[in-house]
Each structure stands twice: as C-alpha cells, then as structure tokens.
C-alpha cells in the first residue's frame, strides 16, 4: 500500500490510498480516498519557522546530487506551533528523506527512524545572540509517523551540549 496526493489548482490536496494486489497472473490496483490518517505528520512545537521538502528522488542516499538535473523540490512552510499532514511528493522514489531548512541550515531526516534524533543547531537570529537548538523526534502515532520539532530543553533532551 502507498499513498498519492492529488491536487487541483485552488483546492486542498486529497490523499489517495493505492493498494496493489497480485492474484495469479492478474494485477489488481485499487484506488480509494484516504479519509482517516495521512502517513506522516509534521508537528512544530518550537518558536522557529521551518521549510521542508522531500530530498531529490533522482539521487540515491549515498550519491552526490547532480545540480544540472533540473529537479525542483516542492517546499512546504511549517510555521511555529503548527501541525501539517504529509505524504511523499515522490512516493516511488527510493530516497525517502525529508530536508528540514531554517536559518540557512539544512538537515536530512529519515522519517523511518523512530526516536530522538540529534538536535538541529541554528545560527543566532541576531549578531552576537545565542544559537538556537531544536530537538528532533519521530514518534509513531497510530498509523501515522510524526516528526516533532521542539525547543531544546537540556533537562528533557537525551542529548547534552558540550561545554
């Protein structure tokens, strides 16, 4: 089973569930509108805005990205304290990584890696100001995998800053 997004200009995206079943020599493809759960959810509990997009589907995980491929990502804005459902823009791609971007920094995240990930360090918003640290966590929420971004709290984080 996989999911495909359908979009019409000026309308919200619809999520289509695609089930492929092989019986003998017959291939059945069943399309239905997903009414319950999107496969992923992006939850930004921090006070920092992020952009995110699926990594280049034409590049394997261990290859260098070809700048001349003409590929342009579909970028999504994730405002502070917001939640957004998500499904892959290129569901047939083997490269299932999400790119998080904020403050000129990019971080590649595999949504299949459930648990606490290394926090993202963002540059100071103002010259001489403190560096911003964002905790990254991926949790299973029923059938949905949720990426949770939150402000770093040393007492709650599994990761400690080196002093």
C-alpha positions in Angstrom: 0.0 0.0 0.0 1.2 3.5 -0.7 -0.4 7.0 -0.8 -0.5 9.5 -3.7 -1.6 13.2 -3.4 -4.0 14.7 -5.9 -4.1 18.4 -6.2 -6.4 20.7 -8.2 -5.5 24.4 -8.6 -7.1 26.4 -5.8 -8.2 23.4 -3.8 -6.8 21.4 -0.9 -4.8 18.2 -1.7 -6.6 14.9 -1.4 -4.9 11.8 -0.3 -5.4 8.7 -2.4 -4.6 5.2 -1.0 -3.3 2.8 -3.6 -3.3 -0.9 -3.0 -1.7 -3.3 -5.4 -2.7 -7.0 -5.2 -1.4 -9.8 -7.4 -3.7 -12.8 -7.8 -2.2 -15.4 -10.1 -1.4 -13.6 -13.3 -3.8 -10.7 -12.6 -2.7 -7.5 -11.1 -5.4 -5.5 -9.3 -4.9 -1.8 -8.5 -7.4 -0.4 -6.0 -7.7 3.4 -5.6 -9.6 4.9 -2.7 -9.8 8.3 -1.0 -8.0 8.1 2.4 -10.4 9.6 4.9 -8.7 8.8 8.2 -4.9 9.1 8.5 -2.1 10.6 6.4 1.1 8.5 6.6 3.1 11.4 8.2 2.5 14.4 10.3 4.9 17.4 10.8 4.4 19.0 14.3 6.4 22.1 15.0 6.2 22.9 18.7 9.1 25.3 18.6 9.1 29.0 18.1 11.1 28.7 14.8 9.7 28.5 11.3 10.9 25.7 9.1 10.7 24.8 5.4 10.7 21.1 4.5 10.7 19.1 1.3 11.4 15.6 0.0 15.0 15.0 -0.9 15.9 14.7 -4.6 14.2 11.5 -5.8 16.7 11.1 -8.6 19.6 10.6 -6.2 20.4 7.5 -4.1 21.3 8.1 -0.5 25.0 7.7 -1.0 25.3 9.6 -4.3 26.3 13.2 -4.9 23.4 15.4 -6.0 23.5 16.4 -9.7 22.9 20.2 -9.8 22.0 20.0 -13.5 19.1 17.5 -13.2 16.5 20.3 -13.3 14.7 18.9 -10.3 12.9 21.5 -8.1 11.6 20.5 -4.7 8.0 21.1 -3.6 8.6 23.2 -0.5 6.2 23.4 2.5 6.2 26.1 5.2 5.8 24.9 8.7 5.1 27.9 11.0 5.9 27.8 14.7 3.4 25.9 16.8 1.7 24.2 13.9 0.8 20.8 12.6 0.6 19.7 9.0 -0.3 16.3 7.4 2.2 15.0 4.9 2.6 12.2 2.3 5.6 11.8 0.0 5.6 14.0 -3.1 7.5 11.3 -5.0 6.2 8.0 -3.5 8.1 5.8 -6.0 11.5 7.2 -5.0 13.9 5.0 -3.1 15.3 8.1 -1.4 12.8 8.6 1.4 14.5 11.5 3.2 13.0 14.8 4.2 15.0 18.0 4.2 14.4 20.5 7.0 15.6 24.0 6.4 15.7 27.1 8.7 18.2 29.9 9.3 20.3 28.9 6.2 20.8 25.4 7.6 19.6 22.1 6.1 19.1 18.8 7.9 18.3 15.5 6.2 15.9 13.3 8.2 14.7 9.7 7.6 11.1 9.5 8.8 11.5 5.7 9.2 14.0 6.3 12.1 11.7 6.5 15.1 13.1 8.0 18.3 15.1 11.1 19.4 17.5 12.3 16.7 20.4 14.7 17.2 19.2 18.2 17.7 19.5 20.9 15.0 21.8 23.8 15.8 20.6 27.0 14.1 22.6 30.2 13.8 21.7 33.2 16.1 18.9 35.3 14.7 20.8 38.5 15.6 24.6 39.1 15.6 26.0 38.2 19.0 22.8 36.4 20.0 22.5 32.9 21.3 22.5 29.9 18.9 19.1 28.2 18.6 18.8 24.5 19.3 15.8 22.4 18.1 15.1 18.9 19.3 14.1 16.5 16.6 11.9 13.5 17.5 10.0 11.0 15.4 7.1 9.2 17.1 4.6 6.6 15.9 1.1 7.9 16.5 -1.1 5.0 15.4 -0.7 4.5 11.7 0.9 8.0 11.4 4.6 8.7 11.9 5.0 12.2 13.3 8.1 14.4 13.1 8.1 16.6 16.2 10.3 19.8 16.4 10.6 21.4 19.8 12.7 24.0 21.5 15.8 22.3 23.1 15.3 21.8 26.9 18.5 20.4 28.5 16.6 18.8 31.3 14.3 16.9 29.0 16.6 16.1 26.0 18.5 12.9 25.6 21.3 14.9 24.1 23.6 17.2 26.2 25.6 20.2 25.0 29.3 20.1 25.2 30.6 22.9 27.4 
